[in-house]
């Protein structure tokens, strides 16, 4: 059934792509991206021992976005052609310092919509459908079926309530979130409240569609006075999740918080959450934006083991699934965004591990010469000793580490 559904959606999307745009009133957009990094690795980094330093990487992506409507029904298709290359291609990046999260496979998804073009020891090219969904909206009801992205929660840097493909705090390109194969039913009420019922299907390691690998969730969003609240109940993989989220204006600032309780299949309950505050103010003629956030990772440890293989199983599974990106319990984040010129903006983010006091500073400058183009240059500097989380995590009880070293990056985008 899943194979038949994916083939029908693929056929519909191909018809829309190949047919004349004026015949279908097709809405078409294209985004080109180049993303390059140079990593200056410390002497204790395993990648430096294998390939030397600096490590140079270059990725390219062409994303074609197609939309077509038949009354209340809308077809959504996003197709990406991706090229990955460089010194880090064959190595898994440290999740806590990841700069790019370009999806490259569909091993765990119901529909396999990834197709390899060619690959080698230092490069790979592929194309895939990252959005392939039918969306129906009529009155107060909406239904989405197929591959689409869902984002929940109030996190600025960390996102414990976002159970589905959240971005790591350091990821540079957050224009498009990876999609899942899902069914989403939405109901809007006359008072502005809404209810969402979500089912995300996944395959187990054996390749079978499994309830213990899938998710089902019910989320209510409502207004209480000047604030907003969300309540979430979910079965996520083999675990049960309850969460509460709130937003409250404080003068010109906004206070947000997410609290997530997860009952593991073993019976233990872990509590994760964030609380943050953001504020915008005028300096001269410019609007400056600042935020501060505290994050509690209920799955984290208070002290890193001598090998990442010794981390608790619930933490390891979430690191592998891309739901959690940090290994310890308590973190802080500070950020500021400053528009130096109508065409030039700079952002600065500071992440702090409150256990080992290691930290990470990331800054970038964006230049937008027009509506169709953007150039971003940035610098990332971990501050910590070998063995600290941001200084380079120890591997297999040896003196070798992964994840340390300063990096510079660029991202070029063009839309048409």
HUCORJO-V797585 format. One record per residue. N is the residue number from 0. RES is the residue in one small letter. SS is DSSP state (@ for helix, = for strand, . for the rest). PSI is psi in radians with two decimals (none if undefined). BURIAL is I if it has 16 or more other ideal C-beta (glycine too) atoms within 10 Angstrom, else O. Layout:
n/res/ss/psi/burial
N/RES/SS/PSI/BURIAL
N/RES/SS/PSI/BURIAL
//
This chain:
n/res/ss/psi/burial
0/x/./-0.77/O
1/x/@/-0.67/O
2/x/@/-0.72/O
3/x/@/-0.74/O
4/x/@/-0.78/O
5/x/@/-0.65/I
6/x/@/-0.68/O
7/x/@/-0.74/O
8/x/@/-0.72/I
9/x/@/-0.75/O
10/x/@/-0.78/O
11/x/@/-0.71/I
12/x/@/-0.70/I
13/x/@/-0.70/O
14/x/@/-0.77/O
15/x/@/-0.68/I
16/x/@/-0.70/I
17/x/@/-0.43/O
18/x/./2.69/O
19/x/./2.36/O
20/x/@/-0.65/O
21/x/@/-0.46/O
22/x/@/-0.56/O
23/x/@/0.02/I
24/x/./0.84/O
25/x/./2.28/I
26/x/=/2.01/O
27/x/=/2.32/O
28/x/=/2.65/O
29/x/=/2.38/O
30/x/=/2.18/I
31/x/=/2.45/O
32/x/=/2.37/I
33/x/=/2.34/O
34/x/=/2.08/I
35/x/=/2.58/I
36/x/=/2.66/I
37/x/=/2.05/I
38/x/=/2.21/I
39/x/=/1.71/O
40/x/./2.47/I
41/x/./2.92/O
42/x/./-0.39/O
43/x/./0.07/I
44/x/=/2.35/I
45/x/@/-0.61/I
46/x/@/-0.61/I
47/x/@/-0.69/I
48/x/@/-0.53/O
49/x/@/-0.74/O
50/x/@/-0.05/I
51/x/./-3.07/O
52/x/./2.57/I
53/x/./2.71/I
54/x/=/2.14/I
55/x/=/2.32/O
56/x/=/2.56/I
57/x/=/2.16/I
58/x/=/2.55/I
59/x/=/2.64/I
60/x/=/2.37/I
61/x/=/2.02/O
62/x/=/2.09/I
63/x/=/2.19/O
64/x/=/2.14/I
65/x/=/2.38/I
66/x/=/2.40/I
67/x/=/2.45/I
68/x/=/2.46/O
69/x/=/1.47/O
70/x/./-2.03/O
71/x/./-0.09/O
72/x/=/2.32/O
73/x/=/2.29/I
74/x/=/2.25/I
75/x/=/2.10/I
76/x/=/2.15/I
77/x/=/2.11/I
78/x/=/2.28/I
79/x/=/2.36/I
80/x/=/2.11/O
81/x/=/2.44/I
82/x/=/2.20/I
83/x/=/2.37/I
84/x/=/2.79/I
85/x/=/-3.04/I
86/x/./-0.44/I
87/x/./0.09/I
88/x/./-0.76/I
89/x/./-0.01/O
90/x/./2.45/O
91/x/./2.28/O
92/x/./2.63/I
93/x/./2.15/I
94/x/@/-0.57/I
95/x/@/-0.20/I
96/x/@/0.38/I
97/x/./2.33/I
98/x/./-0.29/I
99/x/./2.38/I
100/x/./0.77/I
101/x/./2.09/I
102/x/./2.42/I
103/x/./0.08/O
104/x/./2.94/O
105/x/./0.57/I
106/x/./-0.62/O
107/x/./-0.12/I
108/x/=/2.81/I
109/x/./-0.84/I
110/x/./2.21/I
111/x/./1.73/O
112/x/./0.46/I
113/x/=/2.31/I
114/x/=/2.06/O
115/x/=/2.47/O
116/x/=/-0.95/O
117/x/=/2.83/O
118/x/=/2.76/O
119/x/./-2.93/O
120/x/./-0.40/O
121/x/./0.26/O
122/x/=/2.79/O
123/x/=/2.45/I
124/x/=/2.55/O
125/x/=/2.89/I
126/x/=/2.64/O
127/x/=/2.77/I
128/x/=/1.98/I
129/x/=/-0.32/I
130/x/=/2.27/I
131/x/=/1.48/I
132/x/=/2.65/I
133/x/=/2.29/I
134/x/=/2.19/I
135/x/=/2.27/O
136/x/=/2.20/I
137/x/=/2.01/O
138/x/./-2.15/O
139/x/./0.11/O
140/x/=/2.57/O
141/x/=/2.48/I
142/x/=/2.29/I
143/x/=/2.27/I
144/x/=/2.17/I
145/x/=/-2.66/I
146/x/=/2.06/I
147/x/=/2.88/I
148/x/./2.53/I
149/x/./2.34/I
150/x/./2.22/O
151/x/./2.69/I
152/x/./3.02/I
153/x/./0.27/I
154/x/./2.47/I
155/x/./-0.93/I
156/x/./-0.69/I
157/x/./2.59/I
158/x/./1.23/I
159/x/./-0.42/I
160/x/./-0.23/I
161/x/./1.69/I
162/x/./-0.18/I
163/x/./1.73/I
164/x/./0.90/I
165/x/./2.77/I
166/x/./2.47/I
167/x/./2.66/I
168/x/./-0.43/I
169/x/./-0.03/I
170/x/./2.33/O
171/x/./-0.84/I
172/x/./1.80/I
173/x/./0.43/O
174/x/./-0.68/O
175/x/./2.21/I
176/x/./2.51/I
177/x/./2.42/I
178/x/./2.74/I
179/x/=/2.83/I
180/x/=/1.98/I
181/x/=/2.91/I
182/x/=/2.13/I
183/x/=/2.14/I
184/x/=/2.22/I
185/x/=/2.43/I
186/x/=/2.12/O
187/x/=/2.30/O
188/x/./2.82/O
189/x/./-0.43/O
190/x/./0.09/O
191/x/./-0.23/O
192/x/./2.80/O
193/x/=/2.78/I
194/x/=/2.37/O
195/x/=/2.32/I
196/x/=/2.14/O
197/x/=/2.39/I
198/x/=/2.18/O
199/x/=/2.09/I
200/x/./2.47/I
201/x/=/2.88/I
202/x/=/2.57/I
203/x/./3.11/O
204/x/./-0.56/O
205/x/./-0.19/O
206/x/./-0.09/O
207/x/./2.56/O
208/x/=/2.10/O
209/x/./2.45/O
210/x/@/-0.59/O
211/x/@/-0.13/O
212/x/@/-0.04/I
213/x/./-3.14/I
214/x/=/2.58/I
215/x/=/2.34/O
216/x/=/2.62/I
217/x/=/2.16/O
218/x/=/2.25/I
219/x/=/2.38/O
220/x/=/2.28/I
221/x/=/2.93/O
222/x/=/2.31/O
223/x/=/1.83/O
224/x/./-2.24/O
225/x/./-0.10/O
226/x/=/3.13/O
227/x/=/2.66/I
228/x/=/2.58/I
229/x/=/2.45/I
230/x/=/2.33/O
231/x/=/2.33/I
232/x/=/2.26/O
233/x/=/2.67/I
234/x/=/1.99/I
235/x/=/1.96/I
236/x/./-2.20/I
237/x/./0.12/O
238/x/=/2.74/I
239/x/=/2.37/O
240/x/=/2.30/I
241/x/=/2.38/O
242/x/=/2.63/I
243/x/=/2.45/O
244/x/=/2.53/I
245/x/=/2.65/I
246/x/=/2.33/I
247/x/=/2.13/O
248/x/=/2.38/O
249/x/=/1.66/O
250/x/./-2.15/O
251/x/./0.01/O
252/x/=/2.96/O
253/x/=/2.16/I
254/x/=/2.28/O
255/x/=/2.66/I
256/x/=/2.50/I
257/x/=/2.34/I
258/x/=/2.17/I
259/x/=/2.11/I
260/x/=/2.19/O
261/x/=/2.09/I
262/x/=/1.96/O
263/x/./2.84/I
264/x/./-0.36/O
265/x/./-0.20/O
266/x/./-0.34/O
267/x/./2.64/O
268/x/=/2.21/O
269/x/=/2.38/I
270/x/=/2.15/O
271/x/=/2.80/I
272/x/=/2.92/I
273/x/=/2.71/I
274/x/=/2.30/I
275/x/=/2.85/I
276/x/=/2.27/I
277/x/=/2.70/I
278/x/=/2.49/O
279/x/=/2.42/O
280/x/=/2.80/O
281/x/=/2.27/O
282/x/=/1.92/O
283/x/./-2.09/O
284/x/./0.14/O
285/x/=/2.55/O
286/x/=/1.94/O
287/x/=/2.40/O
288/x/=/2.31/O
289/x/=/2.67/I
290/x/=/2.75/I
291/x/=/2.49/I
292/x/=/2.46/I
293/x/=/2.40/I
294/x/=/2.30/I
295/x/=/2.03/I
296/x/./1.76/I
297/x/./-0.34/I
298/x/./-0.11/I
299/x/./3.05/I
300/x/=/2.73/O
301/x/./-0.29/O
302/x/./2.29/O
303/x/./2.39/I
304/x/./3.01/O
305/x/./-0.24/O
306/x/./2.44/O
307/x/@/-0.33/I
308/x/@/-0.24/O
309/x/@/0.07/O
310/x/./2.66/I
311/x/./2.55/O
312/x/@/-0.78/O
313/x/@/-0.61/I
314/x/@/-0.78/I
315/x/@/-0.77/I
316/x/@/-0.63/I
317/x/@/-0.53/I
318/x/@/-0.76/I
319/x/@/-0.69/O
320/x/@/-0.19/O
321/x/./0.55/I
322/x/./-0.52/I
323/x/./2.49/I
324/x/./-0.08/I
325/x/./2.62/I
326/x/./-0.24/I
327/x/=/-3.01/I
328/x/./-0.74/I
329/x/=/2.31/O
330/x/=/2.69/I
331/x/=/2.69/I
332/x/=/2.40/I
333/x/=/2.48/I
334/x/=/2.66/I
335/x/=/2.50/O
336/x/=/2.24/I
337/x/=/2.20/I
338/x/=/1.79/I
339/x/=/-0.40/O
340/x/=/2.71/O
341/x/./-0.40/O
342/x/./-0.10/O
343/x/=/2.18/O
344/x/=/2.55/I
345/x/=/2.43/I
346/x/=/2.58/I
347/x/=/2.22/O
348/x/=/2.40/I
349/x/=/2.11/I
350/x/=/2.36/I
351/x/=/2.20/I
352/x/=/2.05/I
353/x/./0.00/O
354/x/./-0.96/I
355/x/./0.03/I
356/x/./0.20/O
357/x/./2.74/I
358/x/=/3.06/I
359/x/=/2.33/I
360/x/=/2.27/I
361/x/=/2.24/I
362/x/=/2.63/O
363/x/=/2.65/I
364/x/=/2.23/I
365/x/=/2.36/I
366/x/=/2.17/O
367/x/=/1.63/I
368/x/=/-0.21/O
369/x/=/-3.11/O
370/x/./-0.30/O
371/x/./0.02/O
372/x/=/2.55/O
373/x/=/2.37/I
374/x/=/2.26/O
375/x/=/2.23/I
376/x/=/2.41/O
377/x/=/2.97/I
378/x/=/2.38/O
379/x/=/2.25/I
380/x/=/1.88/O
381/x/=/2.47/I
382/x/=/1.83/I
383/x/./2.94/I
384/x/./2.82/O
385/x/./2.25/I
386/x/./-0.35/I
387/x/./2.82/I
388/x/./-0.80/I
389/x/./-0.12/I
390/x/./-0.24/I
391/x/./1.90/I
392/x/=/2.35/I
393/x/=/2.52/I
394/x/./2.17/I
395/x/./0.61/O
396/x/./0.26/O
397/x/./-3.10/O
398/x/./-0.07/O
399/x/./2.56/I
400/x/=/3.03/I
401/x/=/2.42/I
402/x/./-0.06/I
403/x/./3.10/I
404/x/./2.53/I
405/x/=/2.64/I
406/x/=/2.52/I
407/x/=/2.63/O
408/x/=/2.77/I
409/x/=/2.63/I
410/x/=/2.14/I
411/x/=/2.25/O
412/x/=/2.49/I
413/x/=/2.26/O
414/x/=/2.39/I
415/x/./none/O
//
